[in-house]
Amino acid sequence: MREFGILLMLGIGSGCATAASPIVGPDGTEHMLVKCSQIEDCYEEARIACGGKYKIVNTNTETYQVVDTVTSTTKLLVKCTP
């Protein structure tokens, strides 16, 4: 059981890194899905991934609790703009 808790914490902890992935958005064009633990990091990653400007299409925050630790992962769906 202890190994499960450690693996779960490692899995959640890996969500702390900021990452952007291209996906097909609701209008059928390319969007970026940005995941982070701090919203400011999401904004910065979106700016980098889009090479500047972007429009936020949707946001989602998931909160997890493992033992005494609460952690959140925020996801931004953004569309890069010229």
Backbone as CSV, one residue per row, in Angstrom:
resi,resn,N_x,N_y,N_z,CA_x,CA_y,CA_z,C_x,C_y,C_z
1,MET,0.826,-1.187,0.000,0.000,0.000,0.000,0.876,1.258,0.000
2,ARG,1.978,1.217,0.727,2.873,2.373,0.771,3.429,2.679,-0.612
3,GLU,3.776,1.623,-1.389,4.301,1.819,-2.729,3.279,2.522,-3.610
4,PHE,1.991,2.198,-3.452,0.936,2.841,-4.225,0.882,4.326,-3.928
5,GLY,0.976,4.701,-2.661,0.963,6.117,-2.271,2.146,6.872,-2.852
6,ILE,3.312,6.227,-2.849,4.504,6.864,-3.404,4.351,7.035,-4.914
7,LEU,3.866,6.011,-5.597,3.663,6.109,-7.037,2.618,7.159,-7.376
8,LEU,1.552,7.211,-6.583,0.519,8.210,-6.811,1.074,9.609,-6.633
9,MET,1.876,9.821,-5.601,2.476,11.138,-5.368,3.432,11.502,-6.504
10,LEU,4.192,10.528,-7.011,5.089,10.792,-8.123,4.302,11.158,-9.369
11,GLY,3.191,10.481,-9.603,2.352,10.776,-10.759,1.768,12.165,-10.680
12,ILE,1.298,12.533,-9.516,0.736,13.868,-9.340,1.847,14.903,-9.397
13,GLY,2.965,14.601,-8.790,4.085,15.536,-8.815,4.577,15.808,-10.218
14,SER,4.459,14.833,-11.110,4.909,15.064,-12.473,4.014,16.063,-13.178
15,GLY,2.798,16.287,-12.673,1.906,17.280,-13.245,2.331,18.691,-12.920
16,CYS,3.335,18.865,-12.078,3.788,20.193,-11.689,4.579,20.866,-12.793
17,ALA,5.178,20.081,-13.660,5.942,20.673,-14.748,4.986,21.311,-15.752
18,THR,5.433,22.395,-16.346,4.628,23.072,-17.351,4.898,22.429,-18.698
19,ALA,3.821,22.178,-19.452,3.959,21.553,-20.764,2.867,22.049,-21.692
20,ALA,3.176,22.128,-22.983,2.196,22.506,-23.992,2.196,21.454,-25.089
21,SER,1.003,21.045,-25.503,0.862,20.039,-26.548,-0.134,20.521,-27.587
22,PRO,0.182,20.342,-28.872,-0.786,20.720,-29.903,-1.940,19.721,-29.945
23,ILE,-3.157,20.234,-30.062,-4.343,19.383,-30.200,-5.292,20.058,-31.188
24,VAL,-6.288,19.308,-31.648,-7.320,19.883,-32.506,-8.361,20.533,-31.606
25,GLY,-8.600,21.818,-31.823,-9.550,22.566,-31.010,-10.980,22.361,-31.460
26,PRO,-11.917,22.975,-30.765,-13.335,22.791,-31.068,-13.740,23.268,-32.461
27,ASP,-12.968,24.190,-33.053,-13.302,24.662,-34.404,-12.569,23.886,-35.492
28,GLY,-11.841,22.826,-35.094,-11.144,21.976,-36.056,-9.748,22.448,-36.414
29,THR,-9.300,23.565,-35.834,-7.956,24.064,-36.105,-7.023,23.695,-34.950
30,GLU,-5.728,23.906,-35.174,-4.754,23.569,-34.146,-4.823,24.550,-32.979
31,HIS,-4.874,23.989,-31.787,-4.828,24.739,-30.535,-3.688,24.157,-29.714
32,MET,-3.369,24.787,-28.596,-2.361,24.263,-27.680,-3.036,23.978,-26.342
33,LEU,-2.757,22.810,-25.768,-3.217,22.474,-24.429,-2.026,22.654,-23.501
34,VAL,-2.141,23.605,-22.576,-1.050,23.947,-21.667,-1.419,23.452,-20.275
35,LYS,-0.517,22.690,-19.650,-0.742,22.162,-18.301,0.328,22.722,-17.369
36,CYS,-0.093,23.116,-16.162,0.857,23.675,-15.202,0.270,23.584,-13.794
37,SER,1.094,23.921,-12.812,0.613,23.953,-11.430,0.342,25.385,-10.973
38,GLN,0.939,26.369,-11.611,0.729,27.787,-11.305,0.196,28.468,-12.559
39,ILE,-0.891,29.222,-12.448,-1.515,29.838,-13.615,-0.542,30.745,-14.362
40,GLU,0.325,31.434,-13.631,1.300,32.307,-14.275,2.225,31.514,-15.196
41,ASP,2.559,30.293,-14.775,3.392,29.426,-15.609,2.648,29.024,-16.883
42,CYS,1.340,28.812,-16.774,0.542,28.479,-17.958,0.569,29.627,-18.958
43,TYR,0.396,30.853,-18.470,0.413,32.018,-19.356,1.750,32.123,-20.071
44,GLU,2.821,31.945,-19.333,4.167,32.041,-19.918,4.391,30.935,-20.937
45,GLU,3.992,29.713,-20.609,4.170,28.587,-21.532,3.335,28.787,-22.797
46,ALA,2.122,29.304,-22.657,1.276,29.585,-23.829,1.941,30.630,-24.715
47,ARG,2.509,31.668,-24.100,3.190,32.710,-24.865,4.371,32.130,-25.634
48,ILE,5.138,31.277,-24.984,6.290,30.639,-25.632,5.834,29.708,-26.749
49,ALA,4.846,28.852,-26.460,4.364,27.873,-27.436,3.775,28.551,-28.669
50,CYS,3.144,29.708,-28.462,2.504,30.421,-29.572,3.420,31.453,-30.211
51,GLY,4.586,31.643,-29.663,5.491,32.635,-30.217,4.989,34.054,-30.012
52,GLY,4.217,34.255,-28.957,3.710,35.598,-28.657,2.261,35.584,-28.216
53,LYS,1.393,36.010,-29.121,-0.013,36.199,-28.751,-0.831,34.920,-28.845
54,TYR,-1.855,34.853,-27.980,-2.763,33.726,-27.973,-4.099,34.167,-27.376
55,LYS,-5.115,33.362,-27.622,-6.447,33.599,-27.053,-6.796,32.389,-26.199
56,ILE,-7.236,32.630,-24.960,-7.648,31.531,-24.089,-9.044,31.079,-24.514
57,VAL,-9.177,29.807,-24.839,-10.448,29.230,-25.284,-11.181,28.618,-24.102
58,ASN,-10.444,27.958,-23.196,-11.063,27.277,-22.055,-10.016,27.071,-20.963
59,THR,-10.475,26.993,-19.724,-9.591,26.675,-18.599,-10.233,25.591,-17.737
60,ASN,-9.379,24.862,-17.045,-9.846,23.801,-16.159,-8.799,23.617,-15.063
61,THR,-9.242,23.510,-13.823,-8.329,23.234,-12.722,-8.809,21.992,-11.983
62,GLU,-7.894,21.056,-11.774,-8.178,19.838,-11.030,-7.356,19.867,-9.748
63,THR,-7.988,19.548,-8.630,-7.300,19.531,-7.342,-7.303,18.112,-6.797
64,TYR,-6.141,17.688,-6.311,-5.958,16.351,-5.756,-5.436,16.454,-4.336
65,GLN,-5.811,15.485,-3.516,-5.250,15.404,-2.173,-4.699,14.015,-1.966
66,VAL,-3.441,13.959,-1.547,-2.788,12.711,-1.192,-2.256,12.906,0.208
67,VAL,-2.811,12.156,1.145,-2.491,12.250,2.555,-2.693,13.704,2.994
68,ASP,-1.635,14.425,3.335,-1.759,15.805,3.807,-1.372,16.842,2.754
69,THR,-1.166,16.399,1.528,-0.725,17.308,0.484,-1.847,17.536,-0.528
70,VAL,-2.151,18.811,-0.781,-3.140,19.173,-1.795,-2.387,19.820,-2.945
71,THR,-2.674,19.368,-4.145,-2.000,19.911,-5.314,-3.022,20.183,-6.410
72,SER,-2.757,21.149,-7.248,-3.667,21.493,-8.334,-2.931,21.481,-9.660
73,THR,-3.646,21.104,-10.703,-3.138,21.177,-12.057,-4.122,22.013,-12.861
74,THR,-3.607,23.033,-13.517,-4.436,23.890,-14.362,-4.154,23.556,-15.813
75,LYS,-5.221,23.550,-16.612,-5.087,23.316,-18.048,-5.717,24.499,-18.774
76,LEU,-4.972,25.054,-19.707,-5.479,26.112,-20.570,-5.549,25.578,-21.987
77,LEU,-6.668,25.782,-22.640,-6.766,25.515,-24.065,-6.648,26.874,-24.739
78,VAL,-5.608,27.051,-25.541,-5.370,28.344,-26.164,-5.256,28.182,-27.675
79,LYS,-5.577,29.260,-28.376,-5.401,29.316,-29.817,-4.405,30.425,-30.096
80,CYS,-3.348,30.087,-30.802,-2.341,31.080,-31.143,-2.925,32.071,-32.146
81,THR,-2.586,33.352,-31.967,-3.090,34.397,-32.858,-1.915,35.157,-33.462
82,PRO,-2.137,35.745,-34.631,-1.039,36.493,-35.278,-0.756,37.805,-34.570
